[in-house]
Amino acid sequence: MQSVILTAVAAIFVFGLLILAHELGHYFVARLTGIRVLELAVGFGPKLFGWNKQGIDYSLRAVPLGGFCRLMGESPEEAEDPDSFPQKPIPSRLAVLLAGSVMNLFLALLVFFAIFFFIVGTPTDTAEIGYIVENSPAEEAGLQVGDRITTIDNEPVETFNDVVSIISPRADQEFNITVLREGEEVSYTVTAEQESGTGRGIIGIGQMLERYSLVQSIEQSFRQYGMILASFYHVFAGDAPLDDVAGPVGIIHIIGEVAQTGLLNLLMLTALISINLGIINLLPIPALDGGRILFLLIEAVRGRPIEPEKEGFIHFIGFALLITFILFITYQDILRLFFGQNN
């Protein structure tokens, strides 16, 4: 029962944060460009509570897995209003459509920064041991946290990268490590073990971390961000099979499992999903912001918009196909999670 509650709370936290960031992007840019905002809602379904300020309705709704920012001009009878979305210049409308995904991408960067600056810290440039894995070769040999490695088999090292580069090709090999501990040099014999999956040599040590380093936290955030963006290439290249794609049920299940391992991992997952949401929403698929951006670009080239009825019909078809795909992935999630089937 506790795991179910934890999963529910974690899912509401993750989805609520991502949706709020996305819709606030649309909201703020719409107001900056003079487009009238009619309502900003977090969640779907019945309204739990809300208020009206300066003609804008703000609400929190019962189903916390969605949200919307309703703009003037989304219905045909409002389209002629000078403050409506269709009446604004293409750059203004483009900025509004891009803002949701940009906010999700920016949110991920903020989450990474919070992790590295407030929680974890950033790696130092020294060869000092920051942590030792339990029952690892390093622990069995007698190495301790705080030891600064000076040589490996008489080869001098300056940084932790030097340590990694020397040990990595020595899987299952014995070598001598000299460390500086409390001003004295001490030597140990260590046998590296082979890391599963990579085959490289490891001894179970990690870098010393430095807390509250602003510049390094920013650098580490961008580095982590870049690694995730690079991994999307493999997804779009078709390297990830359909069985690895998760729908709403699968994502909630993953969130629940990760939440049980701690806040740090949950925040990492939140950043990953936020990047995923930001990129996918920009794909030129009808019913997504990317699809609407595509129509704006066509309008810019043609010099006039596509007829609203035709665009609306295309978005409807796109939405229907998107819902069908989500239902299919959800079906796959249910088979995999509850019946142990992978097809």
Secondary structure, DSSP 8 states (H G I E B T S, - for coil): -HHHHHHHHHHHHHHHHHHHHHHHHHHHHHHHTT--EEEEEEEEEEEEEEEEETTEEEEEEEEEEEEEEEETTSSGGGTTSTTSGGGS-HHHHHHHHHHHHHHHHHHHHHHHHHIIIIII-EE-SS-BEEEE-TTSHHHHHT--TT-EEEEETTEE--SHHHHHHHHTT-TT-EEEEEEEETTEEEEEEEE-EE-TTT--EE-SEEE-EETT-HHHHHHHHHHHHHHHHHHHHHHHTT-S-GGG---HHHHHHHHHHHHTT-HHHHHHHHHHHHHHHHHHTTSS-TTSHHHHHHHHHHHHHHSS---HHHHHHHHHHHHHHHHHHHHHHHHHHHHHHHS----
